Amino acid sequence: MISSKEVKVLDINSEYFGVPTKNLMENAGKGVAEFISGHEKLRNKKIIIFCGMGNNGGDGFVAARYLAKTCKVSIFLIGDAIKTDNAKENFDKLKNHEIKIHTNLKEVDSLLNKNDIIIDSMLGIGLTGELRKPFSTIVKKINSMKDKTVISVDVSTGMGTNLAIEPEYSVTFHDVKETMNKENSGEIHVVDIGIPKDVVKYVGSGELSVYYPRPKKQSHKGENGSVLIIGGGPYTGAPGLSGLAALRTGADLVFIATPKRCWQAIASFSPNLIVKNLNSDILTSEDVSIIESLFTKCDSVVLGPGLGDAKETEEAILKIVKLVIKENKPLVIDADAIRPIGKQPALLKNSKTIITPHAKEFKKLTGADLPNDLEGRIETVRMWADKLGVAIFVKGPIDILSNGNDIKLNKIHNEAMTVGGTGDVLAGIIGSLLSKGVEPFHAMRIAAFLNGESGNKAFVNKSYGLLATDIIEEIPVVLKKYVI
């Protein structure tokens, strides 16, 4: 079973990975026609297809073209202008077939009476709010036709609202959609429309396009995410990279809490970073109260970049994690914060935490080696995410993302991204998304694509000389392309 948002993700990712959406529409409409022509009760009947202006209507146009080879088919078109290029292309193809197009609402009663099969290809998935006229009027008329066979394309129009088509059959695509059942969808027939297995397994541009939260026009400073990054001491650049990446991903504010030996250097990276100096030259327990005072200003926390592995720092890390979990803040545990957590993993159980290890850090976290084979690695990551009650993003040639239940893979990156700082960039991106209220698993999916696609764009210009800062500068370019 799949949600309407995940359907959109798959459609977009199919295009990204080289399977055009128009191919999916062709297969969908053909699948509807084949279901009808192959059904003894339904074949060789008079058919009226009610089509909307979007892709669901486009599926209906394709079905009409195939059905017209053996049946008398007509279309009732609802709306003023077809909204998508693929639907428009398939509507134009109808001109080469003997298919009459109707648009006059006064004809609806007559058309319903004249035809044996009524196909609902009006709205499909993603409907928000109640049905409005003329859809509500047409749905009521169709539901009143008790002696006709009603078939919905993908999902019934209005499903989930107070008024919906009541089909005898539903021909849905790829998988059964959430909330579909025999009561609201009739007999459900699933059609394989050619979405490749890799599109289901791997992240792509669809994650970013569908799940990235668009700011409201009336929002104010701070309402689109504030991130607290706790890092630095032995290493100066890491928390700065995370902070800049978080800002470029769309966070309104980034606070960096860092030891006194490096706060001025980090503050000099950019006037956009709000840098708070701590008491010591490395993070210690003496700094925890200062960090806790910043919690009210942030929506998410990134812990780890550049902290080092001093014993005092590890003790402070565990104290900070306890406080973050107590405050119910989303948390990213990266780099030097991973090993201490491996000693007390129960602290994180069922929290809104994402841990971002590479293979060696994964062993520090769990005590377990990752298998060499991909399937073994996937199951190991999934098992430990479930056991720890967190989301885990294992970085590698193929990234593995799991919350213990769901799994996604990522192969969008390049070999030049082994340069220092790319992990800090990824942590900042994830922290930014969490601050915007994105669920941890979806935040990992978006970040995997955004970081990797930005790295690939940087690679085009910088080749093997790319730097982490080059990736950061490409983040807005990727956002501009895919967040519409």
Protein Blocks (a to p, Z undefined) as FASTA:
>chain_A
ZZfklmmmmmmmmmmnopafklmmmmmmmmmmmmmmmpmklgopacdddddfblmlmmmm
mmmmmmmmmpccddddedjbdfbfklmmmmmmmmmpccdddfbfklmmmmmmmpmbdcdf
fnmgoiecjdddfklmmmmmmmmmmmbccddehiaehihiabdcddfbdcdehiacehia
fklnopaddddehiafklmmpgcfklmmmmmccddfkbcehinopadddeejjbmklmmm
mmmmmmmnopabdcddddfklmmmmmmmpmkbccdddfbfbdcfklmmmmmmmmmmpcbd
cehihnbjafklmmmmmmmmmmmmmnopacddehjlmmmmmmmmmlmgopacdddddfkl
mmmmnopacdfbfklmmmmmmmmmmmnopacddddfbdcddehlaccddfbdcfklmpgh
jlmmmmmmmmmmmmnopafklmmmmmmmmmmmmmmmmmmmnmmmbcfklmmmmmmmmmmm
mmZZ
